[in-house]
Amino acid sequence: MTFDATILARPAIVSMKAYESARSQMTASTAQIYMDANELAHDAQEDLARYPDPQPRELVTFVTQRFAVPQSQLFLGAGVDDAIDALLRVFCEAGQDNILITPPTYGFYSVAAAIQGCGVREAPLRGESFDLDEVQILKSLDANTKLVFVCNPNNPTGNTFSSDRLLRLAREIGERALLVVDEAYIEFSRERSLVAAVASTPNLVVLRTLSKAWGLAGVRLGSAIAGESVIKLMHKVRAPYPIARPAVAAASAALLQLSPAALTARTLAVAAERERLGARLRELDFVLKVYPSEANFILVRVKSARDVMQRTAARGIILRNRSNERGLADCVRISIGTRRDNDALLEALTAEVQP
């Protein structure tokens, strides 16, 4: 399938000239004295007084090597939410275009749409298994649908959709829209990532983050991996210097210390603790269902989500009440903590309620 993302993009974005700093036109090896950006050169801490690279070289090198993608297919931002926001700004005209989501799912997709002033169409996940409804997705597309978001593994339900199904869906959508697959939790899953499929699936965008398995939520780093025509447009709307120097330094140091084997060991440990916690929760009489999960959290349906939230809050434990989402009445999402954290949660849930 031949595909040019400009056919879906806002005409104003296609025609605009992106902001460019003088520094972005030079390499670090050729730059010796910086007199281009009106930074403070006197009595300042050198590493903080200078603006960072628009796309930090050390992080670009790490991500492109780890995911085996060229730099032309990579967008780095301040978390995955930054990439989501950029996609909306590039492709969705306010008051005209829309995105499609599959609720219950990650809430920022619809928030970003509201900020951009575009509509949200829905193809709900099916039943208690929260299965993807490809037929309904295709039926729900209209001429103004520009982005279809699928979270895999899905947040907040924790289930996955096979890579083959998602690639088939991308082909069936074709040139009508981009399929955006949010793989924030993919390292915890047995499903393979779709990053390698980007080169042969031009309407596919894959979102990845360093916030979950990599343990770097505090530095806010995420990426979009897509065809070159998509990435070029996303770079047009990004901030001039989106990733702060301290975040770059912290992430670079942490990533260098975490080998692929260590990352795998970490995700396996989380999975083992997830299964242990899930088994213990199933023993509680007020727990109606613990849903299968391939993420670093589990979704639990209880008799009273309000009661559970009150019990845990009294012990200083914060959970996420998802009861206001479609199909999730009295459901609570529990992030997998350390063994000590999880035992504290179980103790809070089983403690006698004081009169």
N, C-alpha and C positions, 0 to 999 in steps of 0.2 A: 504494500500500500504506500503510494507516494503521499506525502503529507507536508503541508506548510502551515505552521501555527498562526501565521499572520492572517489566514482566512477566518480564524475564530477570534482574533484579538480585536480590541477596541481600535478603531481607525486613528484616534488621537495618539495612542501609544505607538502604533506602527510608524507614524509620520514624525514623531517627536525626536529630538536629539537628546541623548542621555547626558546627564551631568558627568563630566570627566575632570579629575584633578590632574595637575601637571605631573604629580608623582606617579600616577597610574601609568603614565607613558614611558617611565624609566624602570630599569631593573635595579635591584638593591646593589648590585656590584658596580654600577656606573654612577650611582648617587653618592656624593661625599659631603656636600654642604647643602642643607635644606633652607631655601629662602623663598619658598613658593606659597606657603599656606598660612602665613601670619601667626605662626606659633611663637611662644615665648622662648627666646634663645638664652636668656640670662638668668642665672640663679635658679634653675629649674632642674627637676629630676629628669634626666635625659630620656629614659624609657617611657615616661608618662607625659612629657612635654610635647612629644611628637604624635601626630595622628597615626593610627594603624593603617596597614594595607587594606584597601577596600575588600579584597579577598585574601586573607593572610596566607602567605606562601607555604609556611610549614604545615598548616592545616589542610590546605588544598593538596599538598603532596601526600599527606597521610591518607586522606579520604580517597583520592584517586587510586593510590596504590592498594589500599585495603579492599575497595570495591571493584577494582580493575575497570575503571571508567576514565575516559579522557577529560581533561579540564573543561573542554567545551560543552560537556554534558552535566556540569556541576554548578549549583548555586548554593553558597553558604550564607546562612543568616543567623540572627539572634534567636535560635530555637526554631522548631518546625512551624510554630505559629507565624513567624516572619515569612516563611515560604508560602504558607497558606494565604496570608494577606497579600503578598506579591502576586500570586495567581489570580486572586479576585480583582486586583487593581488592573492587571493586564487584560483579562478576558471578559470582565462583566461590566457592561454599561449600566449605570444607575437608572432605575425606572424602566428598564427594558429587559435585561438578561436575567437568567436564573441559574442556580446550581441545583443538583440533585443529591440528596443524602439518604442514608438507609437507617432510620432510627429503630431502636435506641443506639446512639453512637456518640462520638466525641462532640461536645457542644460548641466548640469554637468554629466549626464550619459554618453554622448558621449565624453565629455572632459576626464573623467576618463578612458574611453576605449582608447582614443588616447595616454594618458600618459602611459598606460600599453602596448600599441602597438598591440591592438587587433581590430578586425573589428566591424562595426556597421551595423546591418540590420534593416529595417524599415517596420512597418505595420501601415501606417498613419490612424489617426482617420478619421471618415467618415463625409463628408458634413459640413453644417453650424451648426449641432448639436454636432459635434466632438465626435461622438459615437465610442465606442470600436468595432473593427472589429476582432472578435475572429477567424473567418475562415481564414482571411489573416495572423493573427499571427501564427496559426498552419501551414499554408502553407509556411511561411517564415523561419521556423525553419530548420536548417540543423544539420548535425552530430557534428558540432563544436560550436553550440549555447549553451552557458552555463547559461546565465542570461537573463530573460525577465523582463523589467522594466515597471511597470504601476503606474502612479501617480494618487492618488485618495483621495480627489478631485484633478483634473488635473491642473497643473500650466503650461501655463498661461491662460487656458480657463475657469477654475472655475467650470466645470461640474463634476458630479460624475458617477460612475458605481456601480451597485448594488453588495452587498457582495456575493449574490448567484451566479451572473455571474462570479465573480472573482474566487470563489471557484470551480466552474465548470471548468473554464479555467485551474486552477492548476491541477485538476484531469486529464484533457485531455492532458496537457503537460507531466504529469507523471514523469518518471525518466529521461527524455531527458534534462531537464533544471530546474533551480530554478525560480519560479515566485516571483519577488521582488515587493511588493506593498508599495509604498511610501505614508504614511499617515501623511505627515507634516501638512496638513490642516484639518484633520478629525474632530477635535473638533468643527469646524464651520459647519459641515455637519449633515444632518439628517440620513445619512447612518451609520450603525454600523461598528465599527472597526473589523478587522480580527484577532486581537491579540489572542482572545480566540480560534480561529480555528487552530492556529499553532500546538497544541498538536496532532490534528488528520489529519493534512495536512503537511507531512514531507518535501515536496519540496517548502513550502511557507516561505518567509522571509518578515516580516513587519518592516518598518522603521518608527520610531517616533522621534519627536523633541520637545525640550522645547523652541524653538525660536519663535513660532507663538502665539498660544493661551496663552501659559504660560508667554509670554512677557520677555523671557530671551535670546534674540538673541545675546546680547553682551557677554555672558559667554560661548557660543559655546558648547552646550551639546545635543547629540543625541544618539539614540540607535537602535540596530537591535534586533528583537525578532524572534527566529527561533529554529528549532530542535537542540538538543545537538550536533549532529555530525557537523552541520554547524558552530555553535558558537565556538566549540573547534578549528576548523581550522582558524576562524577569529582571535581568540586570539593569534594564532601562529605568525601572521603578524603585530599585533599592536605594536606601540611604547612602550617602557618600562613603561613610565609614561605619558600617553596621555592627562590627564586632570589636569590642574594647580590647586594648592591649593586655590588661590583667587577665581577661578571659582567655585570650590566645596563649599567654604564658602558662596559665594553670592547666589548660587543656593539653597543650603540647607536652608538658612534664608528665601528666597523668597517662596520656596515651602511649608515650614511649615506655612506660613501666608495665603496661598491660599487654601481655602477649596473647595471641589467639587462643593458646591452650589455657591461659589464666582466665580469659573471658568465658570460655566454655565451662570451665570448672565453676565459675561464679554462677552462671545461669543454671547449671545442674543442681547446685546447692539450693538456689531459690526454688527450683521445681520440687525438690525433695521436701523442703519446708512447706511449700504450698500444699502438697499432698498430705503431709502430716496434720497441718492445721485444718484442712478440709475434712479429714476423717474425724478429728475431734469435734468439729462443729456439727457434724451429722449426728452425733450422739446426744445433742441437746434437744430437749422436747419442744422448744419454741422455734427451732430451725426447721423450716418446711422443705427447703431444697438448697443444696450447694451445687452450683452449676459448674460443669467441666471448664477448665481454663488452661490456656497455653500462654499465659502472660504472667506478670509479677503481681497479680492480684486475683481475688476470687469474688464472684457475685453470689450473695446469699439472700434467699427469700425467707423471711421470718414472720411470726404472727403479728408482731408490732415493731416496725422500724423505729418508730418514735421511742418506744421503751428501750430498745437496744442502744439508740443514740444517747439517751439519758444515762443509762447505766455506764457506758464507756466514758462519756464526758465527765462523769463524777470521779472517775479514776485518772483523768487527764489524758485519755486516749481519744484521738480524733479519727472517726471513720467518715465515709461519704454516703449520705442518704440519697439513693437514686429513685425514690418513690414517685417523683414528679415526672418521670420519663415514661414514654409509651411502653406499656407491657411490663413495667417494673414496680408495680404496687408492692409496698413493704419490702423492697429490696435494698440491701446495703452492700456497698463495694468495700472490700478490705484489702489494703495493700499488704503484701507479704513483708513482714519485718524480720528482725533477727529472731532466733529461737527464744531469747529472753523476752522480746517484745510480744511475740505471739503467745507465750505462756501468760504474760501479764493480761493480755486480752481475754484469754480463756478464763483466767481467774476473775476478771471483772464481770464476765458474762454469767458465771456460775455462782457468784457471791450472793448471799441472802440480801434481799432488798430491805433496808432499814425502815421501820415504820416512821 
